[in-house]
Amino acid sequence: MLGIDAGGTRTRARLADAATGEVLAEGAGGPGNALSVARDALVRNLARALRDAVPDGRVGAVGSVVAGFAGGGPGGGVTNARGALLEALARVGAAPALVEVLGDADIAFAAGPGAPADGLVLIAGTGATAARVERRRAVRAVDGDGWLLGDAGSGFWLGREALRAVLRALDGRGPATALAGPVGEWCGGLTKEAVVGYGFGGHPVRLAALSPLVVDAERAGDEVAHTLLDRAADELAATVRALAPRPGEPLVVTGGLTGPEGPLLARLADRVAEWGLTPAPVPDGVGGAVALARLAVGPHP
């Protein structure tokens, strides 16, 4: 059986034994967002991950596939995701009897301790979204509205706010910040022209690559960076709150910002504690995809 986590930054694939769950092989490829990645590129990225996860001698072992796609939830790019996945599987010679395409929230939640069936999930990496899950399927989502309209508290959001803070400092409209130096190096110069040029010079999602600069600046004692991280955690907590959390229910969290050792995990935990929640961080959703693929083929001894 095969589990796939196709995220905004990269795609992960894992082949596991259906009876024992033992990991047999893994692979990785490029971005897998079903809405923002062009069809041809999506097929290539999936096929690259599959080639390592499904070696020639293991092709026949792929009886079931569950894949979770960023942008692949209900009303999203599920049709594009499924078509691209089927083409990528064909490229590696796999013909599974069962292929299920889900959203990234479904598989991220299933990656939680004990593969839970009901509760909440928060994904905060390049983008940000949260969902309520019932019977292992997301029934309500909050945010995940993309770089232009939402993804509040995400890596993109932090990167954009870092550029805005530096521009305000350069103008004299805001306080000086230790972000200025590293942002200037990243943008090719500490001038308004260079910073604005970087901000508009490529796909906006690439601003997420600036988010580690905010974390580093806070560690160096920068108050502006500290405030930005507090604001990001506030935004993510508000996203969770919109799902009407119930005390004690599972809250699975993942993504570069809130996964294990994520820079916003402790802040988030402080904020959701008042609602009786304790975040359960997981590194990604591929383990959940494998768990769902195993459940799909029935009970095992």
ZAMITOR-768395 format. One record per residue (C-alpha): residue in three letters; x, y, z. Coordinates in steps of 0.2 Angstrom, whole numbers, plus 5000, padded with zeros to 4 digits. Layout:
<recs>
+------+------+------+------+
| code |   c1 |   c2 |   c3 |
+------+------+------+------+
|  ALA |    X |    Y |    Z |
...
+------+------+------+------+
</recs>
This chain:
<recs>
+------+------+------+------+
| code |   c1 |   c2 |   c3 |
+------+------+------+------+
|  MET | 5000 | 5000 | 5000 |
|  LEU | 5006 | 5018 | 4996 |
|  GLY | 5003 | 5034 | 5006 |
|  ILE | 5007 | 5051 | 4998 |
|  ASP | 5007 | 5068 | 5005 |
|  ALA | 5008 | 5081 | 4991 |
|  GLY | 5011 | 5098 | 5000 |
|  GLY | 5014 | 5116 | 4995 |
|  THR | 5033 | 5114 | 4996 |
|  ARG | 5036 | 5095 | 4992 |
|  THR | 5028 | 5078 | 4989 |
|  ARG | 5032 | 5063 | 5000 |
|  ALA | 5028 | 5045 | 4996 |
|  ARG | 5029 | 5030 | 5007 |
|  LEU | 5027 | 5011 | 5002 |
|  ALA | 5022 | 5000 | 5017 |
|  ASP | 5017 | 4982 | 5020 |
|  ALA | 4998 | 4981 | 5021 |
|  ALA | 4998 | 4967 | 5035 |
|  THR | 5011 | 4975 | 5047 |
|  GLY | 5013 | 4993 | 5042 |
|  GLU | 5032 | 4991 | 5040 |
|  VAL | 5039 | 5005 | 5029 |
|  LEU | 5047 | 4997 | 5013 |
|  ALA | 5053 | 5012 | 5004 |
|  GLU | 5051 | 5031 | 5003 |
|  GLY | 5053 | 5045 | 4990 |
|  ALA | 5051 | 5063 | 4988 |
|  GLY | 5047 | 5076 | 4974 |
|  GLY | 5043 | 5094 | 4971 |
|  PRO | 5027 | 5104 | 4976 |
|  GLY | 5011 | 5095 | 4975 |
|  ASN | 4997 | 5108 | 4977 |
|  ALA | 4983 | 5103 | 4966 |
|  LEU | 4977 | 5121 | 4963 |
|  SER | 4994 | 5131 | 4961 |
|  VAL | 5005 | 5118 | 4952 |
|  ALA | 5002 | 5116 | 4933 |
|  ARG | 4996 | 5099 | 4928 |
|  ASP | 5013 | 5093 | 4919 |
|  ALA | 5023 | 5099 | 4934 |
|  LEU | 5012 | 5090 | 4946 |
|  VAL | 5013 | 5074 | 4937 |
|  ARG | 5032 | 5075 | 4936 |
|  ASN | 5034 | 5079 | 4955 |
|  LEU | 5022 | 5064 | 4959 |
|  ALA | 5032 | 5053 | 4947 |
|  ARG | 5048 | 5058 | 4955 |
|  ALA | 5042 | 5053 | 4972 |
|  LEU | 5035 | 5037 | 4966 |
|  ARG | 5050 | 5031 | 4957 |
|  ASP | 5060 | 5030 | 4974 |
|  ALA | 5045 | 5024 | 4984 |
|  VAL | 5040 | 5010 | 4972 |
|  PRO | 5056 | 5002 | 4966 |
|  ASP | 5054 | 4990 | 4951 |
|  GLY | 5053 | 4975 | 4961 |
|  ARG | 5039 | 4982 | 4972 |
|  VAL | 5027 | 4989 | 4959 |
|  GLY | 5016 | 4974 | 4961 |
|  ALA | 5015 | 4977 | 4980 |
|  VAL | 5005 | 4993 | 4977 |
|  GLY | 4987 | 4987 | 4980 |
|  SER | 4980 | 5003 | 4987 |
|  VAL | 4985 | 5021 | 4987 |
|  VAL | 4979 | 5036 | 4997 |
|  ALA | 4985 | 5053 | 4993 |
|  GLY | 4982 | 5069 | 5002 |
|  PHE | 4984 | 5085 | 4992 |
|  ALA | 4986 | 5103 | 4997 |
|  GLY | 4972 | 5112 | 4987 |
|  GLY | 4964 | 5095 | 4985 |
|  GLY | 4950 | 5095 | 4997 |
|  PRO | 4931 | 5097 | 4993 |
|  GLY | 4928 | 5111 | 4981 |
|  GLY | 4947 | 5111 | 4977 |
|  GLY | 4958 | 5103 | 4964 |
|  VAL | 4953 | 5086 | 4967 |
|  THR | 4949 | 5082 | 4949 |
|  ASN | 4967 | 5089 | 4944 |
|  ALA | 4975 | 5079 | 4958 |
|  ARG | 4967 | 5062 | 4954 |
|  GLY | 4971 | 5064 | 4935 |
|  ALA | 4989 | 5068 | 4939 |
|  LEU | 4991 | 5054 | 4952 |
|  LEU | 4984 | 5041 | 4940 |
|  GLU | 4996 | 5047 | 4926 |
|  ALA | 5011 | 5047 | 4938 |
|  LEU | 5006 | 5029 | 4944 |
|  ALA | 5006 | 5023 | 4926 |
|  ARG | 5023 | 5031 | 4923 |
|  VAL | 5030 | 5019 | 4936 |
|  GLY | 5020 | 5004 | 4931 |
|  ALA | 5009 | 5004 | 4946 |
|  ALA | 4990 | 4999 | 4944 |
|  PRO | 4983 | 4999 | 4961 |
|  ALA | 4965 | 4992 | 4964 |
|  LEU | 4961 | 5007 | 4975 |
|  VAL | 4966 | 5025 | 4973 |
|  GLU | 4959 | 5038 | 4984 |
|  VAL | 4962 | 5057 | 4983 |
|  LEU | 4959 | 5067 | 4999 |
|  GLY | 4964 | 5084 | 5005 |
|  ASP | 4980 | 5087 | 5015 |
|  ALA | 4969 | 5090 | 5031 |
|  ASP | 4962 | 5072 | 5030 |
|  ILE | 4979 | 5064 | 5030 |
|  ALA | 4987 | 5076 | 5042 |
|  PHE | 4974 | 5072 | 5055 |
|  ALA | 4976 | 5053 | 5052 |
|  ALA | 4994 | 5055 | 5056 |
|  GLY | 4990 | 5059 | 5074 |
|  PRO | 4993 | 5047 | 5088 |
|  GLY | 4982 | 5031 | 5086 |
|  ALA | 4975 | 5037 | 5069 |
|  PRO | 4961 | 5047 | 5076 |
|  ALA | 4944 | 5048 | 5068 |
|  ASP | 4937 | 5064 | 5075 |
|  GLY | 4944 | 5080 | 5080 |
|  LEU | 4954 | 5095 | 5074 |
|  VAL | 4969 | 5098 | 5063 |
|  LEU | 4980 | 5113 | 5059 |
|  ILE | 4992 | 5114 | 5045 |
|  ALA | 5004 | 5129 | 5046 |
|  GLY | 5019 | 5128 | 5034 |
|  THR | 5020 | 5138 | 5017 |
|  GLY | 5001 | 5141 | 5019 |
|  ALA | 4989 | 5138 | 5034 |
|  THR | 4972 | 5130 | 5036 |
|  ALA | 4963 | 5120 | 5049 |
|  ALA | 4948 | 5108 | 5048 |
|  ARG | 4936 | 5099 | 5059 |
|  VAL | 4937 | 5080 | 5055 |
|  GLU | 4923 | 5068 | 5058 |
|  ARG | 4924 | 5049 | 5053 |
|  ARG | 4941 | 5053 | 5046 |
|  ARG | 4935 | 5066 | 5034 |
|  ALA | 4936 | 5085 | 5035 |
|  VAL | 4919 | 5092 | 5036 |
|  ARG | 4923 | 5110 | 5039 |
|  ALA | 4938 | 5120 | 5034 |
|  VAL | 4944 | 5137 | 5040 |
|  ASP | 4956 | 5148 | 5030 |
|  GLY | 4968 | 5139 | 5017 |
|  ASP | 4962 | 5154 | 5006 |
|  GLY | 4979 | 5156 | 4998 |
|  TRP | 4992 | 5169 | 4998 |
|  LEU | 4981 | 5183 | 4992 |
|  LEU | 4966 | 5181 | 5003 |
|  GLY | 4971 | 5171 | 5018 |
|  ASP | 4984 | 5159 | 5025 |
|  ALA | 4985 | 5170 | 5040 |
|  GLY | 5000 | 5165 | 5051 |
|  SER | 5008 | 5154 | 5038 |
|  GLY | 5026 | 5155 | 5032 |
|  PHE | 5021 | 5166 | 5017 |
|  TRP | 5012 | 5177 | 5029 |
|  LEU | 5027 | 5179 | 5040 |
|  GLY | 5039 | 5182 | 5025 |
|  ARG | 5027 | 5195 | 5019 |
|  GLU | 5026 | 5204 | 5036 |
|  ALA | 5045 | 5203 | 5037 |
|  LEU | 5047 | 5213 | 5021 |
|  ARG | 5034 | 5225 | 5027 |
|  ALA | 5043 | 5228 | 5043 |
|  VAL | 5059 | 5231 | 5034 |
|  LEU | 5051 | 5244 | 5022 |
|  ARG | 5043 | 5253 | 5037 |
|  ALA | 5060 | 5254 | 5045 |
|  LEU | 5068 | 5261 | 5029 |
|  ASP | 5054 | 5274 | 5028 |
|  GLY | 5055 | 5279 | 5046 |
|  ARG | 5037 | 5273 | 5049 |
|  GLY | 5042 | 5259 | 5060 |
|  PRO | 5055 | 5254 | 5072 |
|  ALA | 5072 | 5248 | 5067 |
|  THR | 5074 | 5229 | 5066 |
|  ALA | 5087 | 5216 | 5065 |
|  LEU | 5078 | 5209 | 5051 |
|  ALA | 5085 | 5223 | 5040 |
|  GLY | 5102 | 5215 | 5037 |
|  PRO | 5097 | 5197 | 5032 |
|  VAL | 5082 | 5203 | 5022 |
|  GLY | 5094 | 5215 | 5013 |
|  GLU | 5105 | 5200 | 5009 |
|  TRP | 5091 | 5190 | 5003 |
|  CYS | 5084 | 5203 | 4992 |
|  GLY | 5100 | 5209 | 4985 |
|  GLY | 5102 | 5225 | 4994 |
|  LEU | 5095 | 5235 | 5008 |
|  THR | 5085 | 5248 | 4998 |
|  LYS | 5067 | 5250 | 4995 |
|  GLU | 5069 | 5246 | 4977 |
|  ALA | 5078 | 5229 | 4981 |
|  VAL | 5065 | 5224 | 4994 |
|  VAL | 5050 | 5229 | 4984 |
|  GLY | 5058 | 5221 | 4968 |
|  TYR | 5060 | 5205 | 4977 |
|  GLY | 5042 | 5205 | 4984 |
|  PHE | 5035 | 5207 | 4967 |
|  GLY | 5048 | 5198 | 4957 |
|  GLY | 5041 | 5180 | 4958 |
|  HIS | 5027 | 5170 | 4964 |
|  PRO | 5022 | 5177 | 4981 |
|  VAL | 5022 | 5160 | 4989 |
|  ARG | 5041 | 5161 | 4988 |
|  LEU | 5040 | 5174 | 5002 |
|  ALA | 5038 | 5159 | 5014 |
|  ALA | 5057 | 5156 | 5012 |
|  LEU | 5059 | 5172 | 5022 |
|  SER | 5050 | 5165 | 5038 |
|  PRO | 5066 | 5157 | 5046 |
|  LEU | 5074 | 5175 | 5046 |
|  VAL | 5060 | 5180 | 5058 |
|  VAL | 5064 | 5165 | 5069 |
|  ASP | 5083 | 5169 | 5069 |
|  ALA | 5080 | 5188 | 5072 |
|  GLU | 5069 | 5184 | 5087 |
|  ARG | 5082 | 5172 | 5094 |
|  ALA | 5094 | 5187 | 5093 |
|  GLY | 5083 | 5198 | 5103 |
|  ASP | 5074 | 5208 | 5090 |
|  GLU | 5057 | 5214 | 5097 |
|  VAL | 5049 | 5217 | 5079 |
|  ALA | 5052 | 5198 | 5075 |
|  HIS | 5046 | 5193 | 5092 |
|  THR | 5030 | 5203 | 5089 |
|  LEU | 5028 | 5195 | 5071 |
|  LEU | 5029 | 5178 | 5078 |
|  ASP | 5016 | 5182 | 5092 |
|  ARG | 5004 | 5189 | 5079 |
|  ALA | 5007 | 5173 | 5068 |
|  ALA | 5002 | 5162 | 5083 |
|  ASP | 4987 | 5173 | 5087 |
|  GLU | 4981 | 5171 | 5069 |
|  LEU | 4983 | 5152 | 5069 |
|  ALA | 4974 | 5151 | 5086 |
|  ALA | 4960 | 5161 | 5079 |
|  THR | 4959 | 5149 | 5065 |
|  VAL | 4957 | 5135 | 5077 |
|  ARG | 4945 | 5144 | 5088 |
|  ALA | 4933 | 5147 | 5073 |
|  LEU | 4931 | 5128 | 5073 |
|  ALA | 4922 | 5129 | 5090 |
|  PRO | 4935 | 5117 | 5099 |
|  ARG | 4928 | 5105 | 5112 |
|  PRO | 4939 | 5103 | 5128 |
|  GLY | 4950 | 5087 | 5127 |
|  GLU | 4947 | 5083 | 5109 |
|  PRO | 4962 | 5079 | 5098 |
|  LEU | 4971 | 5093 | 5089 |
|  VAL | 4984 | 5087 | 5077 |
|  VAL | 4996 | 5100 | 5071 |
|  THR | 5009 | 5099 | 5057 |
|  GLY | 5019 | 5110 | 5045 |
|  GLY | 5035 | 5119 | 5047 |
|  LEU | 5029 | 5131 | 5059 |
|  THR | 5019 | 5120 | 5071 |
|  GLY | 5025 | 5102 | 5068 |
|  PRO | 5038 | 5094 | 5080 |
|  GLU | 5050 | 5108 | 5086 |
|  GLY | 5041 | 5121 | 5075 |
|  PRO | 5045 | 5139 | 5080 |
|  LEU | 5026 | 5142 | 5084 |
|  LEU | 5022 | 5126 | 5092 |
|  ALA | 5024 | 5132 | 5110 |
|  ARG | 5015 | 5149 | 5107 |
|  LEU | 5001 | 5139 | 5099 |
|  ALA | 5000 | 5127 | 5114 |
|  ASP | 4999 | 5142 | 5126 |
|  ARG | 4984 | 5150 | 5116 |
|  VAL | 4974 | 5134 | 5114 |
|  ALA | 4976 | 5128 | 5132 |
|  GLU | 4962 | 5139 | 5138 |
|  TRP | 4950 | 5129 | 5127 |
|  GLY | 4956 | 5112 | 5134 |
|  LEU | 4967 | 5108 | 5119 |
|  THR | 4984 | 5100 | 5118 |
|  PRO | 4992 | 5100 | 5101 |
|  ALA | 4999 | 5084 | 5095 |
|  PRO | 5013 | 5088 | 5082 |
|  VAL | 5017 | 5077 | 5068 |
|  PRO | 5031 | 5079 | 5055 |
|  ASP | 5019 | 5077 | 5040 |
|  GLY | 5004 | 5068 | 5033 |
|  VAL | 5012 | 5054 | 5024 |
|  GLY | 5010 | 5043 | 5039 |
|  GLY | 4992 | 5047 | 5040 |
|  ALA | 4990 | 5043 | 5021 |
|  VAL | 4998 | 5026 | 5024 |
|  ALA | 4986 | 5023 | 5039 |
|  LEU | 4971 | 5027 | 5029 |
|  ALA | 4977 | 5016 | 5015 |
|  ARG | 4979 | 5002 | 5027 |
|  LEU | 4961 | 5005 | 5034 |
|  ALA | 4954 | 5005 | 5016 |
|  VAL | 4960 | 4987 | 5013 |
|  GLY | 4952 | 4980 | 5028 |
|  PRO | 4957 | 4973 | 5045 |
|  HIS | 4973 | 4964 | 5047 |
|  PRO | 4978 | 4950 | 5060 |
+------+------+------+------+
</recs>
